[in-house]
Amino acid sequence: MITYPYYLKLTYSAFASAVPVREEQADFEYPRFIQFPDGDGVPHTVDLQEEVDQNLLEEVQRNANNNLYLLFTRRNPLTSQTLVINDRDSVLNSNFDPSHPTVVIAHGWLSHQNTDLNPFIRNAYLDKGDANVIILDWRRVAIGGYALAVKAVPAVGRGLGQFLRFVHETTGAPYSSMHLVGFSLGAHLVGNAGRELGGAVARVTGLDPAGPLWNLNSNRLGPNDGVYVEAIHTDGGYTAGGLGIGKAIANADFFPNGGISQPRCLTNICNHNRAWELFAASVSYNHLLGQECLSNLQITLNTCRGRSLHMGNDDLRKMGSGKYRLDTARRYPF
């Protein structure tokens, strides 16, 4: 993992809490070379200007249905069943129940089905109640270069949207029972999936949506990708080394602890991952309550006094808009 001298991190945290969050965050430019973690929290040097494998990218764009969809339910909480698009038997002979909510979890770069966030969020749902939890494994391009993965996100997202349309047509599962949850690059991926379905899914949640190559990217997560779109920002990208996009991009945007530095975190990787930890906790306890903010300055100074809205949770009828700040505890469930 990336390590920083402790006194430097304390200095940075104090600076971040004292300096107003810039309103012009969209203008932030990352340096060419950055450090970005894989699913195990190991940092890798990324060249944001690297050449991509055009043959692989074009193949993915031609055929967006190469994703792996792994179903978990309370009947099979630990061993997955594979669902295959356009294979009705794979769905009808599985434990998929259209009367239960459907949750899709999408990982980020250099990750896969067993990356920590997947079982963590899966277990939060299945410990609480009946649900169809589908883990999307898109490692085929996610294990390549970062720039390639970024360019492939729209096609992979469209593939997920087409798969959910197939599930809807095969089982009758309504879009109003679907919640798409994505971390980092996966946040933009599920946004594209929701867009493929015309924004019909009940909820789309972006967990610290990735910042590098996304600030001015029209394919990023947006407010029209679902009936209700939420983003949770924990490692704002306008700060040195930040991994998340760090600005409001959804219907409702939450900035826990100011959205830059998280309690007990000494690295950006820890800050970044805190988004999925907070979300899983909110599914279990629905205890994280934000206050609406009128400006980024209020987020920074912790002076938000507007209406309240719960962050995260599993409520498919949840609605809201605006920017929200909340403070959390240092340890799970925060």
N, C-alpha and C positions, 0 to 999 in steps of 0.2 A: 504493500500500500504506500501511497505518497505520505511522506512524513514532513512535518514542519517544526522548527524550533518552537517550543511552547510559548516563549515570550513574544515571538513574532505573531503567533496566532492570537494571543491576547491583545496585542497592539492592533492587529487588523480588525478584530471583533469590535473593539472600542471605537475604531475609526468608522466602521460600517454603521454602527448604531448612532453615530453623531452626524454623519453626512446624509443629507436628504437624498432619497431615491430620485434619480433623474427622470423627468417626464419624457425626455427624448430617448428612451431606451432603444427604440427601433433603430437608432443611428449607430448603436454600438457595433464595433468591428473587432472580431477576434484576430489575434496574430495568426500567421500562416501555420505555425507549429504549436499544438496544444497537447495537454495530457488529458486523456479521456479513459474512464475505467471500463473493464469488461464486467460481465455479470457476477464475477467473484470479487470485484472490488480491486482488481489489479490494474494499475495505470499503464496505458500504452501511449506512445508518441504518435500523434495524428498529424498528417500533412493535409490541411484543408484544400490544397490545390493539387493533390495527387491525381494522376490520370486513372480513370476507372476502366474496368474490363467491359468494353462496349458490347462484346459478343454475349457475355452473361447478362448484362443489363437488358439488351434487346430481347433475349430469350425470355427473361422474367416479364418484360413488358408485353410480349406476345402471349404468354401463357401465365396468367396471374393465379392459377389454381394449384400451385406447387406447395402450398402451405400444409402443415400437419396439424390436425385438429384432434385434441385429446380430451375426452369427456370423463369427468368425475362427478359422481352423485353420492348421496348417502348410502346407496347400495354398493358402490365401489369407490370408497373415499381415497384409496391409496393406489389402486391399480387402474390405469386408464383404459378406456375403450376408444378405438380410433374411428372417427367419422370421416367419410370420404365424400366430397362433393359429387353430385350426380349419381351416387350409389345409394339408392333408397334403402336397400336392405341394411347397409351399415348404420343407418339412423334408426329405422323401424325395429331392428333386432337388438338395439342397444338399450341402456337404461334411461335414455332421454325421455323426459316427461313434459309435454307441452303445457301442462297445467302449472308447472313450476317456473320461477324466474330463471332466465338464462344469463349467465355472466361470462364474458370473454375476457381473458387476461392476455395481454401482449407484452412480451419482454422487449428489452432494448438491444444495443449493439453488443456483439461478441457474447451472446447469451443463448439460452436454450431452455427446453422444457423443465429441467431440474434446477435452474437458477433460483436462488433463495426466495425471490419475491413471489414466484408461482405457487409453491406449497404454502407459503405464509398467508397469502390472500385466499387461496382455495380453502384452507382449513378454517379461516375466519368465517367464511360463508357456510360451510358444511357443518361446523360446530353450532351454528345459529339456527339453521333450518334447512328445509329441502330446497335444492337448487340444481340446475344444470350448469356446472362450472366447466367451461371449455378453455383449455390452455392452448394458445396458438404458438406453435414452434415454427419460426421462420428463419432458422439458422442458415439455410442455404445461401442467403445473401447477407444475413446478419453477421456471419463469421468472416466476411471479406473486409475490405478496407472501409473506413468510416464514410468516405465520400461516396463510394458505391452504394452502401446501405442507405444513405440519405436519398440518393436518386431512385433507389428501388422502392422506397416507402410507399409512394402513391400506388404503384402496381400491386404491391403486396396487400395494401389496404383495400383496393378494389376487389382483390381475390377474396378477402374476408367478407366484404359486403355481399359478393355473389354467393358465397357459401351460406351466409345467413338468410339470403333470399330463398335458396334451395331448402334450407331447414324449415323456413316459414311455409313454403308451398307443400313440403312433404308431410309436415306434422300439424300444421295449423297454428304453431306457436306464434303469438302476435308480436309484432315489433314493440308494442307497448310493454312487453315483459322482458325486454333485452337491455342489458347494461354492458357497455364496452369500456374496459379499463386498460390503459396503456401507460407504460413507464418509459421516460426518456424518449428515444426514437419511437418506441411503441405508442406514445401519446399521439404523435402525428399520424401514425399508422391507423389507429382506431378512428381518428378524425376522418381520414380518407374512406374508411369502411362505412362510417355513418353517412358521408357525402354520397357514396355509391347508392345508398338506400334513400336518398332524398331527405335526409334528416329525420327519418321516421322512427328511429329507435328511441326508447324512452330516455336513456341517459348515456352520455359519453364523458368519461373522466380521464383527464390527462394528469399523470403524476410526474411533477417536475419536468414538463416537456423540454426536450433537448434544445439548447441554444445555438451551438455552432452550426452554421449554414442554414439557419431557420429564421433569423430575424426578419428578413425581407422575402421569405419563401412563401409563395402563394399556396403551396400545398400543406402548410402547417395546420395544426388544429385550429378550428374556428367556431364561432358561436352558432352557426347554422348546421353543424354536423349531427345534431340530435335535437330532440324536443327540449332537453336541458343539457347544457355542456358546462362542465366545471373543470377548472385547473387548480392544482395545488403546487405552489412555488416554494421550494425550500433551498435552492442554491442559485440565486439570481445571477443571470449571465452577464450583467453589466459590471460586475466586480471582477477583479483579477482572478482568473482561474475558474470562474463560475461555470457550471455545466448546464444549468437550466436557462430557459429563455428569459425569465425574470420580469415579464411584463404582462399586463392584462390582455388576454387573447380569447377568452371564453365568455359565456353569459355571466358566470360568477367566478371570480378569481380570488383564491385564498393565499395569504402570505403569512404562514405560521412564524412567529417570532421575528417578523419583519421580512421573511422570505430570503434571507441571505446566509445567516449563520445560525445553526441549530444547537440547542443545549447539549453539552458533552461531546460535541463534534469538533475535532481539530483538523479535519481535512474537508475538501470539497466533496470527496466521494461519500463521506459520512453524511454531509448535508444533503446531497443528491438522493441517497438511498432513504433518508428519513421520510421522504414523501410516501413511499409505499408502506413503510412501517406505520405512519400516522393513519393512512387510509385503512389498513387492515384493522387497526385499533378502533377506528370509527365505525366499521361494520359491526364489530363485537359490542361496542358500548354506546355509540352515538352520543358522545360526551364532549366533542370539540366544537365550541360555539364561537363563531367569529362576529365581530362588530364592523358594520359598514364604514368605509373611509371615503372622505370627499376628495382626497388627494394623496399622491405618493409621499408627500411630506408628513401627513398624518400617519401613514404606515410606518415610516421611519421613527417618528417621535412617539409612537404608541399613544396617539390621542384620538383614535377613532371612537366615535360615540353614536354612530348611526344604528340602524335596525340590526337585529340579530339573525344569523343564519347558520345552521349546523354545517360543518365541513364534512365532506365525505358521506358516509353511511350507505345503506342499501335501499333507501326509499325510492321506489320507481316513480312515485308521483311528485317527487321533490321539484320545486321551481325556485328561481331567484335570479338576481342580477346585481352587478356591482363588484366593488373590490372590498375585501374583508381582511382584517388582521385578527389574530388570536395568539395568545401565549400558551405554551405547553409545558408540561413537566419534563424532567430530564430523562426519565426511564419509562419503558412500556408499562401501561398503556398510554402514558403521556397525559 
